[in-house]
Amino acid sequence: MRTDFESSYWTFEETVRRYDPDSLRNYYREVLADIDETRVVSTRAVMLDIGCGYGYFMQLCLKKGYDSIGLDISRWALSRALEKSVKTILCDASSNLPLQSSSIDIVTMLDVIEHLDKPQLTLTEIRRVLKPKGVLFISTPNLAAIMRGIKGKKWYGFLDKTHVSLFTPFHLSRLLKKCDFNVLKCYAPFDVNLPSRLRSKAFQYSLIGGQLRLLARTK
């Protein structure tokens, strides 16, 4: 099992990327809003958060009534998550998931797929454990982001050396379809100096924002 996601990695996340509940709260609410839009799962659904980290997202899911399970490769992160009394599994998502087939309603991978050497294998396993009409939400650095062209090698998607699989919207959507998912929504939020009523929709679907978000479900 890889060991490059232990304490030093999380120190970087906390200090540079501000991995804390306050910084992430709005982002997580937006994720849940997207999932709610599918209208195919109940609030009592079983949710698996792959790459759960310290469990901040799971705590919010629990408050909404989801039965949440967290999976992560990092013993360090899970030791922190266990302090929050959430269900966790120590596992490398690149291997077989220790869950029964058709047992999960929702899977989330928030900034995780870019760390996987063989993302197609993981998506195939996710497809196995999801129920029919199950929901998958993925977020990841957007290789088509306008800031990638501006910053070049200093773009945040390249700075993290554990990022080994980066995608454009087209290539990630194609991979999901290859793994037998229906893509429901694909967008990239883009913050610009415009009134919120203009930037919220007009720019996120331009697919040039830094973070790619994709919502899909099983057939």
C-alpha positions as a printed Julia matrix, in Angstrom:
219×3 Matrix{Float64}:
   0.0    0.0     0.0
   1.29   3.47   -0.89
   2.74   5.52    1.96
   2.9    8.97    0.34
  -0.4   10.11    1.89
   0.6   10.08    5.54
   1.3   12.96    7.96
   3.56  15.09    5.72
   0.99  15.06    2.9
  -1.79  16.19    5.24
   0.41  18.92    6.7
   0.66  20.28    3.15
  -3.11  20.01    2.7
  -3.8   21.85    5.93
  -1.3   24.67    5.46
  -1.29  25.25    1.7
  -4.71  24.11    0.52
  -6.56  25.01    3.73
  -8.11  21.6     4.3
 -10.43  22.48    7.16
 -14.22  22.47    7.73
 -14.69  26.2     7.25
 -12.85  26.32    3.93
 -14.66  23.29    2.56
 -18.2   23.84    3.84
 -19.63  25.65    0.78
 -17.95  23.22   -1.61
 -19.43  20.22    0.18
 -22.88  21.8     0.2
 -22.64  22.29   -3.56
 -21.73  18.62   -3.99
 -24.74  17.51   -1.96
 -27.0   19.88   -3.89
 -25.86  18.27   -7.16
 -26.52  14.8    -5.75
 -29.96  15.85   -4.5
 -30.84  17.02   -8.03
 -30.68  13.44   -9.32
 -33.83  12.6    -7.31
 -33.04   8.9    -7.51
 -31.92   8.27   -3.93
 -33.49   8.91   -0.56
 -31.87  10.71    2.37
 -31.52   7.3     4.05
 -29.26   6.12    1.26
 -25.85   4.51    1.87
 -23.03   6.79    0.75
 -19.38   5.76    0.22
 -16.83   8.58    0.25
 -13.62   7.34   -1.4
 -10.66   9.37   -0.17
 -12.58  10.56    2.87
  -9.57  12.17    4.57
 -10.5   13.47    8.01
 -14.19  12.78    7.42
 -15.44  16.37    7.13
 -17.68  15.6     4.16
 -19.02  12.47    5.85
 -20.05  14.46    8.9
 -22.14  16.75    6.72
 -23.68  13.72    4.99
 -24.58  12.2     8.34
 -26.36  15.41    9.33
 -28.45  15.13    6.15
 -29.44  11.59    7.06
 -27.15   9.55    4.81
 -25.59   6.36    6.16
 -21.98   7.34    5.38
 -18.92   5.12    4.99
 -15.44   6.54    4.41
 -12.56   4.84    2.61
  -8.98   6.1     2.51
  -5.46   4.84    1.9
  -3.99   7.02    4.67
  -3.73   5.63    8.2
  -2.94   9.15    9.39
  -6.11  10.64    7.92
  -8.31   7.81    9.19
  -6.87   8.16   12.69
  -8.24  11.71   12.63
 -11.52  10.59   11.08
 -12.04   8.0    13.79
 -12.01  10.8    16.35
 -15.19  12.06   14.67
 -17.02   8.73   15.15
 -17.54   8.01   11.45
 -17.4    4.61    9.75
 -14.1    4.15    7.9
 -12.22   1.52    5.89
  -8.46   1.48    5.32
  -8.09   0.53    1.67
  -6.26   1.43   -1.53
  -8.98   2.46   -4.0
  -6.81   1.09   -6.81
  -7.55  -2.43   -5.55
 -10.78  -4.32   -5.03
 -13.24  -2.51   -2.8
 -14.14  -4.58    0.31
 -17.88  -4.13   -0.23
 -20.66  -6.29   -1.59
 -21.91  -5.81   -5.12
 -24.94  -3.51   -5.52
 -24.73  -2.41   -1.87
 -24.12   1.36   -2.21
 -26.47   4.13   -3.36
 -23.96   6.98   -3.78
 -20.18   7.11   -4.27
 -18.19  10.33   -4.02
 -14.56  10.87   -5.05
 -13.67  14.44   -4.17
 -10.21  15.27   -5.55
  -9.19  11.62   -5.57
  -9.2   10.21   -9.11
  -6.13  12.28  -10.06
  -4.13  10.26   -7.49
  -4.98   6.88   -9.05
  -2.55   5.07  -11.34
  -5.34   3.04  -12.97
  -8.57   5.01  -12.59
 -10.5    2.75  -14.93
 -10.04  -0.21  -12.56
 -11.38   1.87   -9.67
 -14.38   3.05  -11.7
 -15.14  -0.55  -12.64
 -15.14  -1.48   -8.96
 -17.36   1.5    -8.14
 -19.76   0.34  -10.84
 -19.85  -3.08   -9.18
 -20.68  -1.84   -5.68
 -23.27   0.72   -6.8
 -26.92  -0.26   -7.01
 -28.84   0.18  -10.28
 -29.43   3.92  -10.77
 -26.7    4.56   -8.19
 -24.99   7.95   -8.21
 -21.3    8.81   -8.65
 -19.88  12.29   -8.05
 -16.28  13.09   -9.05
 -14.28  16.27   -8.63
 -10.73  16.65   -9.95
  -8.36  19.29  -11.36
  -9.51  20.35  -14.82
  -6.77  19.81  -17.41
  -8.67  22.17  -19.71
  -8.64  25.01  -17.14
  -7.76  28.45  -18.43
  -5.32  28.9   -15.52
  -3.36  25.86  -16.64
  -2.41  27.72  -19.82
  -1.59  30.87  -17.86
   0.43  29.31  -15.04
   2.0   26.41  -16.91
   4.07  24.2   -14.62
   2.99  26.28  -11.62
  -0.67  25.34  -12.1
  -1.99  23.66   -8.94
  -2.87  20.47  -10.81
   0.81  19.94  -11.57
   2.27  21.06   -8.23
   1.08  17.99   -6.31
   3.44  15.19   -7.32
   0.87  12.57   -6.34
  -1.34  13.71   -9.23
  -0.78  11.0   -11.81
  -4.09  11.0   -13.76
  -5.39  14.37  -14.96
  -8.4   14.79  -17.22
 -10.15  17.21  -19.53
 -13.97  17.2   -19.33
 -14.14  15.26  -22.6
 -11.73  12.52  -21.53
 -13.25  12.02  -18.09
 -16.76  11.84  -19.54
 -15.58   9.32  -22.13
 -13.94   7.18  -19.43
 -17.15   7.16  -17.37
 -19.18   6.07  -20.39
 -16.63   3.33  -21.11
 -17.19   2.06  -17.56
 -20.96   1.9   -18.21
 -22.05   5.12  -16.5
 -24.49   7.71  -17.79
 -23.05  11.21  -17.38
 -25.74  13.54  -16.01
 -23.76  16.71  -15.44
 -20.26  17.98  -16.18
 -19.07  21.48  -15.3
 -16.14  23.5   -13.98
 -16.92  26.42  -11.61
 -15.1   29.58  -12.63
 -14.81  32.61  -10.33
 -14.73  35.91  -12.16
 -15.39  39.5   -11.12
 -19.03  39.57  -12.22
 -22.34  39.68  -10.34
 -23.17  36.23   -8.97
 -26.32  35.93  -11.09
 -24.14  36.11  -14.21
 -21.12  34.05  -13.23
 -22.85  31.12  -11.52
 -24.23  29.51  -14.69
 -22.65  31.26  -17.67
 -19.1   30.42  -16.68
 -19.29  27.08  -14.92
 -20.49  25.39  -18.11
 -17.73  26.97  -20.16
 -15.57  24.17  -18.72
 -12.55  26.42  -18.16
 -12.63  26.56  -14.35
  -9.91  24.97  -12.27
 -11.96  22.14  -10.8
 -13.88  19.68  -12.92
 -17.07  18.23  -11.42
 -18.94  15.32  -12.92
 -22.16  13.65  -11.84
 -23.08  10.25  -13.24
 -25.21   7.24  -12.43
 -25.36   3.57  -13.25
 -27.7    2.27  -15.9
